[in-house]
Amino acid sequence: MRIEVDCERIRRNTEELVKLCAPWNIQLVGITKACCGDPDVARAMLYGGVAMLGESRLRNVRRLREAGIDAPIMLLRLPSLSEVEEVVALTQVSLNSQVETVRALSRAAQAQGVTHRVILMLETGDRREGVMPEDALDTARQMAGLPGIQLVGMGTNVLCIGGVLPTPENTQLLVDVAETVERELGLHFQVISGGHTSNLILLNRNQMPQRVNQLRVGHGILLGRDDPPIYDLPCPYQDAFNVVAEVIEVLTKPSLPEGPIMVDAFGRKPHWEDLGLRRRAILAMGEQDLRIEALRPKRPGVSIVSASSDHLVVDVTEAEPPVRLGEELEFDPAYGAIATAMSSIGVPKVIKPCRPA
């Protein structure tokens, strides 16, 4: 199997989202984490108009730097205390919520003779990273005075853990708390980082609070859509990625397993319906390669039955044209499939680079 990436389509999607945000004075941070810091994907985003990249893992940041990419990089995942020296050396800004961690970043920045920029993350309902609103002022006060640290703004994140949708209310909460901190500490934040791809819907509805001037977008750039699609993004391509796998068996079999049923290889308790005899194909990929439930077969009449670690079973009874042994089937991957396939060492990546416009 393999995953194919068309970076020209990623560049075009980036251009359109940059244009979408420009009237609102919102800058996009191009998030490359789903592609593990692939340099060609990063260049496509930079060619498309983003001024900063965002990554969650330092090994991906190292990959970008070793490829000669010198654009500013934001560390998205809260820094570990054990890696603050490398955070300061490799990135220009990081998202933070713990004073102790920022103190460690301060010591590292002083030792390296640089200033590291910090965005204080605020909890606005999703229950992932961020201080509670009532604790933001005290936390900001302790961070703001640290040598080698510049507290440049505040940010938030929703949807990713709790499934909480971005709303005008929870985004305005970020702005309100940030402005309270500014008044109390005599600061002016350069950055109000309002969220990610799903927050673009607030632009579509003319509901984005005015102080928000940054969004961290990867999903929308890579896929040209949100999942689930709340509204259509103005992106020309939703097919920059393609997953391909070879058929290694095609046989007609009963659809209902025979014998006592317990959990499968991944601890799931499967439910089966008796659909009679069905034509089934097995493909040379499985759960060890990527997230199977985030795939959609492209050939009409093909449906996914289930997968083990290295076998994907699909029903091809109604496939048009019929599926043959040895041919390849293509799949449209959602974000989860892209992120897992790109991080899997056993999955070949076929990257089609792009050039500046």
N, C-alpha and C positions, 0 to 999 in steps of 0.2 A: 504494500500500500504506500501511498504518498499523499502529501498535502501540497497543493499548488497555490502560489501567491502572486497576484498581479499588482505590482506596486504602482503602475500608472493609474490604475483605478483607485488605489488608495490616495494618490496625490490629488486626483480630481475630486474625490469626496472631501478631502481636507480643504481644498479651495472653496467649495460651496459652503462648508460649515463656518469657515473663517468669514466669508461674505455675510452669512446669516447673522453672525455675532457683531460685526463691525458697527452697524448703526447703534448698537447698545453700548459701544465702547468696552466690549468684553473680549479679552484675549483668551485664546485657546491654548492649553497645555496639551500637546500631543502625547497620548499614553501608549507606550510600546510594550507594556508588560505582557499582554496576551501573546506577543510574538517573541518573547524572551530577549528583548533588546536587539532584534535583528537589524543590522545596520542599514540594509536596503529599505526596510519598512520605515525606519527613522528618517532616512533621507527623503523618502516620499512625503512624509509629514512636513518636514522642513521646507521642501520645495513647494508644498502646498500652502505655506504661509504661517505655520506656527513658529513662534520665537523661542519656545522652551519645550523640552521633552519631559515626560514623567515616567518613572520606573519604580517598581516596588522591591526589587532585589539588587543587591550590590553586584552580584556576579553579572547581571545584565548590564549594569552601568559600566563595569569594567570592559565588557564586550564592545560597548559603544565607543568608549574612549580608545581602546586598542585599534578600532577601525578608523580612527582619526576624526571622530565627530566631537567637535569642541563647543557645541551649543550648550546653553545652560540646562541643567538637569535637576528636576525636583524628585526627591525621594518620597514616595507616596506612603509606604508602610512606615509606621512609627519606628524610629531608629532603636536598635538594640544597644544596651550599654556597652556590650562587647565589641561594637563596630564603629564607635563614634569617630575614631581617627580616620577611618576610610570614608565615612560619610562626609566629613569635612574636606578630605582630599579630592573626592570624586564628584561631589554634588555642590550646587550653589545654595539650595534651599531645601528644607525638610519640613514635613508636617509633624507636629508634636503636641503632646498633652501632658507630659510629666516634667515637672520642674527639675527633678534629679537628672533626667536625661539631658535636658538643655544645659544644665550645669556642666555635665561631662562634655557636651559639644563645645561649650565655652572654653574649657581647659584645652581641648584638642585644637580649637581655632587659634587660641593664643600661642600654643606650641608651634603651629604652622605659620603664624604670622598673617592670618587671613580673617575676614569677617564672614560668618555663616548666617544666612537668613533663615528665620523661623516663622512658620505660620502656626498659630495656636488653633487647634481643632476644637470645635464646640459640639456638644451633644444636642441634637435637635429632634430626637425621637426614635432613631433607628437602633440605638443601643450598640453601636460599634465604638469606634474611637472618638474621643472628645471629652472635655470637662463639662460638667453640668453648668447650666447658665449662671447659677448662683455662686459658682466657684471661679468664674472666668476672670473677674477683676483681680482677685488675690493672686491667681496663677499668672496672669499677664504682668502684674506688678513685680513679681519675683523674676520673671524671665527678662523683662525689659532692661533691667540695669546690669545685666551680665556682660563682662568684657568679651569682645570677639563675637558677640551675638547681636543681630539686628532683628527685632521683632517687627516684621513688615506687615503683618496682617492676621486675619482670622479666617477660618474656613469651616466647612461642614460636609457631611456625607450622609445620605439616606439611601434606602432601598436595598443595599447589598447584604444585610444580615436580617433585619426585621421585616423587609419588604415594604417599608414605609414610603409612600409616594412623595415626591417633592411637591410642595404646595406653596402658594404665596405666603401662607402663615408661617410655615417652618423655615422658609428662606428669609422672611422678614425678621424672624427671631434672631437669626445670625446677625443681620444688619443692626438691629436694635441693641443687642449685647455689645457688638463691636463699637458702636457709637457711644455707649455708656463708658466703656473702657477708655476710649479716646478722650472723653471729657474729663474723666477722673484722673488720668495719668498725663494729660496734656500731650497726647500723641496724635498723629494723623497716619492711619494705616494706608499703605500703598496698595494693598491687595485685600479684597474681600472675595474669597474663593468659594463660590456658591454651590459647587457640586459637580456633576458629571453629565453623561449623555442624556439621562432622563430629565435633567433640569432644563433641557432645551425646549421642552413643551411649554415652559413659562414664557419663553420668547414668542412662541407661536400664539399664545393666548394673550399676549401683551400684559403679562402679570409679573415680570421679573422686577424685583426691587432695584431701584436705580444705583445703589451703591455697589451692587455685585459687578465686579469687573474681571472675573476670571472663572473659567470652567475647565475642568480636567476631563478631556474627552478622548476615549480610545474606541469604545464599542461602536459609536456612531460613525467614526471615520473608517474603521475597518470593515464594518458590515453595511454601512449606508442606511442603517435602520436601528431602532431600539427593539429589544426583545423582553416582554411581548410588545408589539408595535402599538403604542398609545396614539401616535399620529405619524404621518409620513414626513421623514426628513427630506430636505431638498438635495439629496445626493443622487448622482446619476447612476451609481453602481451599487448593487446589493450582492454581487457575485465576485468579489475580489479574491475569494478563497474557494477552493474546490478540493474535495477529498475523493481519492480514487483507490479502489481495491479490486484484486483479481478474484474471479470465481474459481473455486477449487473443488466444488462438488455441486451437481444438479441432479436431484432424484425426487421421485414421488414417494411420499411417506404419509402415514396417518398423522393427523394434526394433534392428536391427544397422546401424551406420553403414556407408557404402559408400566405399571408397577406403583408401589407406594411412593408418595411425594413428600419430600422434605425441603430444606432450603437448597438454593443453587450454590455455585462456586463462590459467589460474593455475598452469601448470607441472606439472599432475598427469598421470600416464599412466593413462588410463581403461581399464577392462576391461569388455567388452561380451559379453553372451550373446544368442544368436539365439532370441528368444521369438516370432518370427513377427510378423504385423501387430498393432499395439497402438494403442488410442485414447489420444492424448496431448494434454495441455493445456499451454499456456505462460502463466505468470503474470507480472504486471508487478512483479517484484522479483528481486533477485539478490545475489551475493556482496558487491557494493559497499554494499548496504543493511544486511545482517546476516549472521550465521553460519548458513548454510543447513543444515549437518548437525545443528544444534541445534534443528531444527523437527520437529514431528510432526503430520501432517495429521489434522484432526478428523473429516473425512467418511470413513465406511467405504468401503473399496475404493480409496482414493487413496494412491499411494506416490510418493515423490520419486525422480526419475531422476537428474537432475544440474542444475547451474546454471552460468551464466556471470556476468559482472559485473552484468547487469541483466535476465536472463531466468531464470526457474525452470521447469524441465520436470518435469511430473508425469504418471504413468501413471494414467489414469482409466477404463480398460477395464471394471473391475468396480465403478466408483463407484456408490453408491446414496444419494440419487437421482443420475441421470446429470448430468454437468457440462455447463453451457451457456456459450456465449460471452457475456461481459459480466457474469456473476455473480461473486460474491466467494467465495473459499474461506478457511476459517479454520484456524489452526495453533496448537498448544500449544508455546510456546517454552521451551526449557531455558535455564539461566543464560547460556550463551554467546551465545544469540540475543538475550536481553534486553539484555545489556551492549553488544553491538554495535549493535542497533537504536536504543537510547536515546542512543547517542553519535553516530549518523549524522545529519548535518544534513539529509539528503534524506528522512528518514522522519518523517512526521507523528506526533505523540504526542497521543493523546486521553486526558486524565487526568480521572478521576472522583474528585474530592476527598471527604474524609470530615470528620466533625465529632467533637469530643470525646465520649466515651461518656457 
